[in-house]
Amino acid sequence: MNPRMSMITLGVSDLERSVRFYRDGLGLPQLDSPPSVAFFPLNGTWLGLYGRQDLAEDVGVPDDGQGFRGVTIAHNLPSEEAVDRLMEEALAAGATLVKKPQTVFWGGYSGYFADPDGHLWEIAHNPFAWVGPEDP
């Protein structure tokens, strides 16, 4: 396994809507992708969007994922202000606010939104350690 690259793939109910959300709403750059899937490079990983039914079929599980899926995706930023800005961008792009950004029990600052398919994203700032890539 190549330790330098991993990919998160989200099963989505409307690929075009999700591409608009991530590409146009959140500003992620989209890679050249076949029509049935969309890829977005992230720093150190990729985000893949794939039709939910097709993804469930590929995995060999039923397409009935209701409620909390036991998974969140976290995006860490260098400041509380950056968290607030990205949350505003996500909401303007069609995200649903799940938890308003706030100081949390461990001393950081974070909030949650759900994308158009209900995938939960935590937007966070950790004042004790930068967990993102090193600045160039």
N, C-alpha and C positions, 0 to 999 in steps of 0.2 A: 504494500500500500504506500502510495506517495504521501508523506506527511505534510507536504506543502499545499495540498489542495484537497478540499472536501466540498461536497455540494449538499444543500438542503433543497429538497423538492417538495413543493406544496401541491396537493391535489385541489384543483379549483373548479367551480361549477360553470364559469363563463370565462374562457381563456382571454378573449378580447378585452373584457371588462377589467380583468386582473392585470393584463399587460398595461392598459391605460393607467390603472392605479399606481403600479410600481414604476413604470417608465415616465409617464407624464405628471402624475401627482407627486411621487416621491423623488423623481429625478434620477432613478437608477439607469445607467447606460445599458442598453440592450445589445447583446451579441447577435450576430447573424444566426438565426435559428430556423429550423423547418417549421411549417405552419402549425403542426400539432403540439409544439412545445416552445417555451420561451426561456432564454438564459440571460441572467444578469450577473456580471462579475461583481463580487464584493471583495473587500480587502482580505485576502487569504482564503476565500471560499467562493462558491457560486450559489446563486439562488435559481432554482428551476421551477417553472410553472408547467403543470401537466394536467390534462383533463382528469377530474376526480374519479370518474368511472373507469377511465383507462388506467389510471394509477392503481386503483383497487384491483383491477383485473390483473395487472402486471405483478402485484404483490401476492395475489391469490387470496384476498380477503373480501368480505362483503362491503359494499359502498353504503354503509348506514351509520357512519361515525357521527353520533349525536352527542351533545353536551361537551363537557371538558375532555379534551383528548389526552391530557396528561403531558402536554408539550407546550412550551413557550419558546419564542425566539427573542434573544436579547440583542440590543444594539447599544453600545456604550459610546458616550460622548464626553468631551473634555470639560464641560461646564453645565451648570443648571440652566443657564440661558439657552444653550444649544439644545438641551432636552425640551424646553418649552417651545423653541422654534420648530423643531422637527415634529413635535406633537401637533402644533398648529397646522403645519404642512400636511400631515397625514389626515387630519380631520377635514381640511379643505378639499383633499383628494377623494374623500368618501369613506374614510375609516370611521369606526364607532368608538367613542371614548368608553373605556372600561374602568380605568382608574386614573384620575387626574394626577399629574406629576406633583409629588410632595416629598418632603423629607421622610425617610423610612427608618425603621427600627435599627438598622445596622449603621446608620449615619450617612448613608448616601441619599440620592435624590432620584426618584423614578416614577414612571407612570406606565399604563398599559393602554393599547388600542387593539381593536380587532380589524383585520383587513376585510374586504367585501365577502370573503368566504368564512369569516369567523376565526381565522388563525390569529393567535394572540402574540403580540409583539410588546416586549418591555423596552422602553427607552430609558436609559439610566446614565447617571454620572456617579462614579466612585471616586470620592475625594482622597481616598487612602492609597490607591494604586491605579495607574492607567493600564487598562486591560486591552487596549487597542494596539494597533501596529505602531512601531516606532516611527517618529517623524523622519522624513528624508533629510 
